[in-house]
């Protein structure tokens, strides 16, 4: 007899190759379980690693910061601003994203931004987060690195004390800016490296391979920082960029990285290195160029890769934070409760945290799984 997971996956048309169009059977099966699954996800202890702080800048806060800093936004109200969030690819998204952060000018702005995200995450039972920030975009507007890192660090401290959420900070190099400006940002941040856990690589990938920043990653690693890099979905030379990240840069994690499913050799290498992937299905859910297209979450899970689920830039993605992203991913990829627990176990194992905190987070996850009759 088919078990429920097999029935749901068959109704979806999901196999190792990917995701086909849902059938009417899926709606009937999913409808019965939707409320129960949403409640399970809400209570699930979670961690998040692929979230850009500037991408959590909600429209309401954008207006508030503009008023505080004497700026005039070219929108009548919040609704008009949100209506302007129209993008069809990575470059069109980034144009909106970078324009939005112009209201971030002073230390209290970065405090408010980071605290708001951490409060939201804590309300969704996120126990631990590692957050990206893009200092080059702020430095070129004359904002001091001390104000950026200082505001975020103060928010992290307050959120830990008041909300119980632990967090760390990852400095991202903006890959479509010059290598010189990235090095200048790293040099400005290194005197405050005690407030950082790692460095990353984000923004427009076209023509900007990981190798462009080899010296930056080496310098950061020598300073004791961890290393990750975006390998965005369906980009030019995407498999070569994944290879560079794994082999040449020797990353500790990969952000996105779904196109690895097109390369058995790279998948074997990632498994050998026990690499973790921070996947964001809201923006990067399907590997194109295949017939049929491959569902990233289902494909990576079935391939045995260490996948974690994350929100990316929720303020620009219908304000869908981790719980909302997980609910949609569960529906889309026919995830079982056991698979959701497995991915959060991956998340706690992927974190650049001290072992005492990791053990505490895993204990909470084990207790939650046991309470729901799931194997730890």
RONUMAR-746881 format. One record per residue (C-alpha): x, y, z. Coordinates in steps of 0.2 Angstrom, whole numbers, plus 5000, padded with zeros to 4 digits. Each point is the difference from the previous one (the first is absolute). Layout:
// RONUMAR-746881
LUMNU | xx | yy | zz
LUMNU | X | Y | Z
...
***
This chain:
// RONUMAR-746881
LUMNU | xx | yy | zz
LUMNU | 5000 | 5000 | 5000
LUMNU | 5006 | 5018 | 4996
LUMNU | 5004 | 5010 | 5015
LUMNU | 4994 | 5018 | 5001
LUMNU | 5016 | 5008 | 4995
LUMNU | 5001 | 4989 | 4984
LUMNU | 4982 | 5004 | 4996
LUMNU | 5003 | 5019 | 5002
LUMNU | 5016 | 4999 | 4990
LUMNU | 4991 | 4990 | 4986
LUMNU | 4986 | 5013 | 5000
LUMNU | 5013 | 5014 | 4998
LUMNU | 5009 | 4990 | 4986
LUMNU | 5016 | 5001 | 5011
LUMNU | 5014 | 4988 | 4996
LUMNU | 5019 | 5001 | 5002
LUMNU | 5000 | 5011 | 4984
LUMNU | 4989 | 5014 | 5006
LUMNU | 4983 | 5007 | 5001
LUMNU | 4986 | 4999 | 4988
LUMNU | 4983 | 5008 | 5000
LUMNU | 4989 | 4996 | 5016
LUMNU | 4985 | 4989 | 4998
LUMNU | 4983 | 5002 | 5007
LUMNU | 5004 | 4986 | 5012
LUMNU | 5014 | 5011 | 5008
LUMNU | 4987 | 5013 | 5005
LUMNU | 4989 | 4988 | 5009
LUMNU | 5014 | 4992 | 5009
LUMNU | 5009 | 5016 | 5005
LUMNU | 4984 | 5009 | 5005
LUMNU | 4997 | 4987 | 5014
LUMNU | 5017 | 5003 | 5007
LUMNU | 5003 | 5019 | 4996
LUMNU | 4995 | 5007 | 5017
LUMNU | 5009 | 4986 | 5010
LUMNU | 5016 | 5002 | 4989
LUMNU | 5000 | 5019 | 5002
LUMNU | 4998 | 4998 | 5019
LUMNU | 5015 | 4987 | 5000
LUMNU | 5011 | 5012 | 4990
LUMNU | 4995 | 5015 | 5012
LUMNU | 5006 | 4990 | 5015
LUMNU | 5015 | 4992 | 4992
LUMNU | 5017 | 5006 | 5008
LUMNU | 5009 | 5009 | 4985
LUMNU | 5016 | 5008 | 4994
LUMNU | 5003 | 5012 | 4986
LUMNU | 5016 | 5004 | 4990
LUMNU | 4995 | 5007 | 4984
LUMNU | 4991 | 5017 | 5004
LUMNU | 5006 | 5017 | 4994
LUMNU | 4997 | 5013 | 5014
LUMNU | 4998 | 5013 | 4987
LUMNU | 4987 | 4988 | 4992
LUMNU | 4990 | 5001 | 5016
LUMNU | 4997 | 5019 | 4998
LUMNU | 4981 | 5000 | 5000
LUMNU | 4991 | 5015 | 4991
LUMNU | 4993 | 5007 | 5016
LUMNU | 5018 | 5001 | 5008
LUMNU | 5006 | 5007 | 4984
LUMNU | 4988 | 5015 | 5002
LUMNU | 5004 | 5002 | 5018
LUMNU | 5019 | 5000 | 4997
LUMNU | 4998 | 5012 | 4986
LUMNU | 4990 | 5012 | 5011
LUMNU | 5013 | 4999 | 5014
LUMNU | 5014 | 5003 | 4987
LUMNU | 4991 | 5015 | 4991
LUMNU | 4998 | 4990 | 4984
LUMNU | 4986 | 5000 | 4988
LUMNU | 4994 | 4984 | 4992
LUMNU | 4993 | 5001 | 4983
LUMNU | 4984 | 4990 | 5005
LUMNU | 4984 | 5006 | 5007
LUMNU | 4998 | 4987 | 5013
LUMNU | 5005 | 4982 | 5006
LUMNU | 4988 | 4992 | 4987
LUMNU | 5008 | 5010 | 4986
LUMNU | 5017 | 4995 | 5005
LUMNU | 4996 | 4982 | 5001
LUMNU | 4992 | 5000 | 4983
LUMNU | 5017 | 5006 | 4993
LUMNU | 5008 | 4983 | 5005
LUMNU | 4999 | 4993 | 4983
LUMNU | 5014 | 4989 | 4993
LUMNU | 5002 | 4986 | 4988
LUMNU | 5018 | 4995 | 5003
LUMNU | 5015 | 5003 | 5011
LUMNU | 5006 | 5017 | 4993
LUMNU | 4983 | 5007 | 5000
LUMNU | 4998 | 4994 | 5018
LUMNU | 5016 | 5008 | 5005
LUMNU | 4996 | 5017 | 4993
LUMNU | 4985 | 5001 | 5012
LUMNU | 5010 | 4992 | 5014
LUMNU | 5015 | 5012 | 5000
LUMNU | 4989 | 5016 | 4997
LUMNU | 4990 | 4995 | 5016
LUMNU | 5015 | 5000 | 5012
LUMNU | 5003 | 5019 | 4997
LUMNU | 4990 | 5004 | 5015
LUMNU | 5013 | 4991 | 5011
LUMNU | 5012 | 5014 | 5005
LUMNU | 5004 | 4999 | 5019
LUMNU | 5004 | 4988 | 5014
LUMNU | 4982 | 5000 | 5007
LUMNU | 4993 | 4996 | 4982
LUMNU | 5010 | 4984 | 5000
LUMNU | 4995 | 4996 | 5018
LUMNU | 4982 | 5001 | 4995
LUMNU | 5002 | 4990 | 4984
LUMNU | 5009 | 4986 | 5009
LUMNU | 4989 | 5000 | 5016
LUMNU | 4984 | 4999 | 4989
LUMNU | 5006 | 4985 | 4991
LUMNU | 5005 | 4991 | 5015
LUMNU | 4984 | 5004 | 5009
LUMNU | 4990 | 4993 | 4985
LUMNU | 5012 | 4984 | 5000
LUMNU | 4998 | 4997 | 5018
LUMNU | 4981 | 5001 | 4999
LUMNU | 5001 | 4986 | 4987
LUMNU | 5011 | 4989 | 5012
LUMNU | 5016 | 5003 | 4991
LUMNU | 5013 | 4997 | 5014
LUMNU | 5015 | 5005 | 4990
LUMNU | 5004 | 5011 | 4985
LUMNU | 5015 | 5005 | 4990
LUMNU | 4996 | 5015 | 4990
LUMNU | 5008 | 5008 | 4984
LUMNU | 5004 | 5018 | 4998
LUMNU | 5007 | 5010 | 4985
LUMNU | 5012 | 5013 | 5007
LUMNU | 5007 | 5006 | 4983
LUMNU | 4982 | 5007 | 4996
LUMNU | 5001 | 5011 | 5016
LUMNU | 5018 | 5005 | 4999
LUMNU | 4998 | 5007 | 4983
LUMNU | 4986 | 5011 | 5007
LUMNU | 5012 | 5007 | 5014
LUMNU | 4993 | 4989 | 5014
LUMNU | 5014 | 4994 | 5012
LUMNU | 5003 | 4982 | 5002
LUMNU | 5000 | 5002 | 5019
LUMNU | 4982 | 5007 | 4999
LUMNU | 4994 | 4985 | 4989
LUMNU | 5008 | 4986 | 5011
LUMNU | 4997 | 5010 | 5016
LUMNU | 4982 | 5002 | 4997
LUMNU | 4997 | 4982 | 4995
LUMNU | 5011 | 4993 | 5015
LUMNU | 4990 | 5010 | 5012
LUMNU | 4984 | 4993 | 4993
LUMNU | 5007 | 4982 | 5001
LUMNU | 5005 | 5003 | 5018
LUMNU | 4983 | 5007 | 5005
LUMNU | 4990 | 4987 | 4990
LUMNU | 5010 | 4986 | 5009
LUMNU | 4996 | 5008 | 5017
LUMNU | 4982 | 5004 | 4997
LUMNU | 4994 | 4987 | 4988
LUMNU | 5012 | 4985 | 5002
LUMNU | 5005 | 4999 | 4982
LUMNU | 5019 | 4998 | 4997
LUMNU | 5008 | 5007 | 4984
LUMNU | 5016 | 5004 | 4991
LUMNU | 5005 | 5011 | 4985
LUMNU | 5007 | 4996 | 4983
LUMNU | 5008 | 5014 | 4989
LUMNU | 4996 | 4997 | 4982
LUMNU | 5010 | 5006 | 4985
LUMNU | 4989 | 5008 | 4987
LUMNU | 5007 | 4991 | 4985
LUMNU | 4995 | 5012 | 4986
LUMNU | 5010 | 5014 | 5009
LUMNU | 5018 | 5001 | 4998
LUMNU | 5012 | 4988 | 5009
LUMNU | 5009 | 5015 | 5007
LUMNU | 4984 | 5007 | 5008
LUMNU | 4997 | 4982 | 5007
LUMNU | 5018 | 5000 | 5008
LUMNU | 4998 | 5017 | 5007
LUMNU | 4984 | 4995 | 5008
LUMNU | 5008 | 4984 | 5007
LUMNU | 5015 | 5011 | 5007
LUMNU | 4988 | 5012 | 5008
LUMNU | 4991 | 4986 | 5008
LUMNU | 5014 | 4989 | 5006
LUMNU | 5004 | 5011 | 5016
LUMNU | 4983 | 4995 | 5005
LUMNU | 5001 | 4982 | 4995
LUMNU | 4995 | 4994 | 5018
LUMNU | 4982 | 5006 | 4994
LUMNU | 5001 | 4989 | 4984
LUMNU | 4999 | 4981 | 4998
LUMNU | 5004 | 4999 | 4981
LUMNU | 5000 | 5008 | 4983
LUMNU | 4989 | 4997 | 4985
LUMNU | 4997 | 5004 | 4982
LUMNU | 4984 | 5007 | 4993
LUMNU | 4992 | 5011 | 4986
LUMNU | 5001 | 4998 | 4981
LUMNU | 5009 | 4985 | 4996
LUMNU | 5002 | 5003 | 4981
LUMNU | 5018 | 5003 | 4996
LUMNU | 5005 | 4999 | 5018
LUMNU | 5006 | 4983 | 5005
LUMNU | 5006 | 4995 | 5017
LUMNU | 5018 | 5000 | 4994
LUMNU | 4998 | 5019 | 4999
LUMNU | 5001 | 5000 | 5019
LUMNU | 5012 | 4987 | 5003
LUMNU | 5012 | 5012 | 5009
LUMNU | 4986 | 5007 | 5011
LUMNU | 4994 | 4983 | 5005
LUMNU | 5018 | 4995 | 5004
LUMNU | 5003 | 5015 | 5011
LUMNU | 4983 | 4998 | 5009
LUMNU | 5004 | 4981 | 5004
LUMNU | 5018 | 5005 | 5006
LUMNU | 4991 | 5012 | 5012
LUMNU | 4990 | 4986 | 5007
LUMNU | 4983 | 5003 | 4991
LUMNU | 4990 | 4986 | 4991
LUMNU | 4996 | 5001 | 4981
LUMNU | 4984 | 4998 | 4990
LUMNU | 4995 | 5006 | 4983
LUMNU | 4984 | 5002 | 4990
LUMNU | 4999 | 4988 | 4985
LUMNU | 4983 | 5007 | 4993
LUMNU | 4989 | 4989 | 4990
LUMNU | 5000 | 4999 | 4981
LUMNU | 5014 | 5012 | 4998
LUMNU | 5013 | 5001 | 4986
LUMNU | 5014 | 4988 | 5003
LUMNU | 4991 | 4994 | 5016
LUMNU | 5009 | 4983 | 5001
LUMNU | 5017 | 5008 | 4998
LUMNU | 4996 | 5012 | 5014
LUMNU | 4994 | 4986 | 5012
LUMNU | 5016 | 4991 | 4996
LUMNU | 5011 | 5015 | 5004
LUMNU | 4991 | 5003 | 5016
LUMNU | 5002 | 4982 | 5006
LUMNU | 5018 | 4996 | 4992
LUMNU | 5009 | 5017 | 4999
LUMNU | 4992 | 5010 | 5014
LUMNU | 4997 | 4986 | 5011
LUMNU | 4984 | 5007 | 5007
LUMNU | 4992 | 4994 | 5016
LUMNU | 4983 | 5001 | 4993
LUMNU | 4991 | 5004 | 4984
LUMNU | 4985 | 5012 | 4998
LUMNU | 4987 | 4995 | 4988
LUMNU | 5010 | 4987 | 4989
LUMNU | 4985 | 4991 | 4993
LUMNU | 5009 | 4997 | 4983
LUMNU | 5011 | 4988 | 5008
LUMNU | 4987 | 4987 | 4996
LUMNU | 5006 | 5001 | 4982
LUMNU | 5017 | 4994 | 5005
LUMNU | 5002 | 4982 | 5008
LUMNU | 5019 | 5004 | 5002
LUMNU | 4996 | 5016 | 5009
LUMNU | 4987 | 4992 | 5011
LUMNU | 5012 | 4986 | 5005
LUMNU | 5013 | 5013 | 5004
LUMNU | 4988 | 5010 | 5011
LUMNU | 4995 | 4984 | 5009
LUMNU | 5018 | 4996 | 5003
LUMNU | 5003 | 5017 | 5008
LUMNU | 4984 | 4999 | 5010
LUMNU | 4995 | 5017 | 4993
LUMNU | 4984 | 5008 | 5005
LUMNU | 4989 | 5010 | 4988
LUMNU | 4989 | 5015 | 5005
LUMNU | 4985 | 4999 | 4988
LUMNU | 4987 | 5013 | 4997
LUMNU | 4985 | 4993 | 4991
LUMNU | 4991 | 5016 | 4999
LUMNU | 5012 | 5007 | 4987
LUMNU | 5010 | 4985 | 4995
LUMNU | 4988 | 4985 | 4999
LUMNU | 5003 | 4992 | 4983
LUMNU | 5015 | 4995 | 4990
LUMNU | 4996 | 5005 | 4982
LUMNU | 5007 | 4992 | 4984
LUMNU | 4994 | 4983 | 5005
LUMNU | 4985 | 4990 | 4994
LUMNU | 4990 | 5001 | 5011
LUMNU | 5007 | 5014 | 5011
LUMNU | 5007 | 4994 | 5016
LUMNU | 4993 | 5005 | 5017
LUMNU | 5015 | 5005 | 5010
LUMNU | 4994 | 4995 | 5017
LUMNU | 4994 | 4983 | 4995
LUMNU | 5014 | 4997 | 4988
LUMNU | 5014 | 5004 | 5013
LUMNU | 4991 | 4991 | 5014
LUMNU | 4998 | 4984 | 4989
LUMNU | 5018 | 5002 | 4995
LUMNU | 5006 | 4999 | 5018
LUMNU | 5007 | 5018 | 5001
LUMNU | 5001 | 5010 | 5016
LUMNU | 4986 | 5012 | 4996
LUMNU | 4993 | 5014 | 5011
LUMNU | 4985 | 5011 | 4997
LUMNU | 5001 | 5019 | 5001
LUMNU | 4991 | 5016 | 4996
LUMNU | 5013 | 5011 | 4990
LUMNU | 4992 | 5017 | 4999
LUMNU | 4983 | 4999 | 5008
LUMNU | 4995 | 5018 | 4999
LUMNU | 5001 | 5000 | 4981
LUMNU | 4992 | 4983 | 4999
LUMNU | 4982 | 5003 | 5007
LUMNU | 5007 | 5001 | 5017
LUMNU | 5002 | 4981 | 5001
LUMNU | 5011 | 4996 | 5014
LUMNU | 5007 | 4983 | 5005
LUMNU | 4983 | 4992 | 5006
LUMNU | 4991 | 5006 | 4984
LUMNU | 5014 | 4994 | 4989
LUMNU | 5000 | 4983 | 5008
LUMNU | 4981 | 4998 | 4999
LUMNU | 5001 | 5003 | 4981
LUMNU | 5015 | 4989 | 4998
LUMNU | 4992 | 4986 | 5009
LUMNU | 4985 | 5002 | 4988
LUMNU | 5010 | 5001 | 4984
LUMNU | 5013 | 4987 | 5004
LUMNU | 4988 | 4987 | 5009
LUMNU | 5011 | 5001 | 5016
LUMNU | 4996 | 4989 | 5014
LUMNU | 5002 | 5005 | 5018
LUMNU | 5015 | 4988 | 5002
LUMNU | 5008 | 5009 | 4985
LUMNU | 4996 | 5017 | 5008
LUMNU | 5009 | 4994 | 5016
LUMNU | 5014 | 4994 | 4990
LUMNU | 5003 | 5017 | 4991
LUMNU | 5000 | 5009 | 5017
LUMNU | 5012 | 4987 | 5007
LUMNU | 5011 | 5005 | 4984
LUMNU | 4998 | 5018 | 5005
LUMNU | 5006 | 4998 | 5018
LUMNU | 5014 | 4989 | 4994
LUMNU | 5005 | 5013 | 4986
LUMNU | 5001 | 5015 | 5012
LUMNU | 5016 | 5008 | 5005
LUMNU | 4996 | 5000 | 5018
LUMNU | 5008 | 4994 | 5016
LUMNU | 4997 | 4981 | 5004
LUMNU | 4990 | 5004 | 5016
LUMNU | 4988 | 5010 | 4990
LUMNU | 4999 | 4987 | 4987
LUMNU | 4996 | 4987 | 5012
LUMNU | 4987 | 5010 | 5009
LUMNU | 4991 | 5003 | 4983
LUMNU | 5001 | 4982 | 4995
LUMNU | 4993 | 4995 | 5017
LUMNU | 4985 | 5011 | 4997
LUMNU | 4998 | 4993 | 4982
LUMNU | 5001 | 4982 | 5007
LUMNU | 4987 | 5004 | 5013
LUMNU | 4988 | 5007 | 4987
LUMNU | 5002 | 4986 | 4988
LUMNU | 4997 | 4987 | 5014
LUMNU | 4985 | 5009 | 5006
LUMNU | 4993 | 4998 | 4982
LUMNU | 5004 | 4981 | 4999
LUMNU | 5015 | 5003 | 4988
LUMNU | 5017 | 4992 | 5001
LUMNU | 5013 | 5012 | 5006
***
